[in-house]
Amino acid sequence: MAREFTAFSFISRLVFALVLVFGTYNPTDYSYVSWVMNETTTFGPVTALVGVALLIAWIVFLRATFMSMGWLGIILGAALFGCVVWLFVDLGWLALDSSGAITWVALVLVAFLLAVGMSWSHIRRRLTGQFDVDDVED
């Protein structure tokens, strides 16, 4: 099995993170939160199954992100993305009175942070040649 990290590896992690984030919540009516909060939805085995599956995916992504980046890396990544949003507002590309647009941008940035977290060990190994402690040879 090849352990090579490529651009496709990162993009696939980003796609999965986007599906997870937008599947959990987004400003439209097409998310788990909107589905569960809908007055016509009765909580049953299907909603519970989807909720548990989302929870498992969130735990996998968050654990990998915390293990590879740590608190400092996550705080720095969030600060970097906060500055990106600030730059977009300053350039006039994003309006503060548009809560929907800010929500979409924030959700994309959360997914991007999760994808970077899932990929960080590979990126760091490629940049520095150093392995993480839990990297083992097959």
C-alpha positions, 0 to 999 in steps of 0.5 A: 500500500502506497503511503504517498501524500498527493494533492488528490489526498488532500482534496479527498480529505477536503471533500469529506470534510465539506460533506461532514460540515455541510451535512451537519449544518448549513443555512439551507434546509438540507442538513441534519440540524435542519432535518431534526429541528423541522416540526414535521420530523419525528425522532426515530431510528433513522434520525438516530442512525444518521446522528450517530454516524455524523458524531463518529465522523466528527470524532474521527476528524476532530481527533486526527486534527487535535493529534496532528496539530495540537491546540496551538496549531488549531488556534493558529489555523483559526486565527489565520482563517479569521484574518482571511475573513477580515481581509475579505471584509476589508476588500469588500468581497464579503459584507458583514451584514450578510449573515448567510455569506459569512456562515457559508465562508465560516463553514468552508473554513471549518472544513478546510481546517479539518482537512488540514488537520487530517493531512498535517502529519503528512504535510509536516513529514514532507516539509521536514522529513520528521515522522510523528511518534505514532507513525509506524512502518508496515 
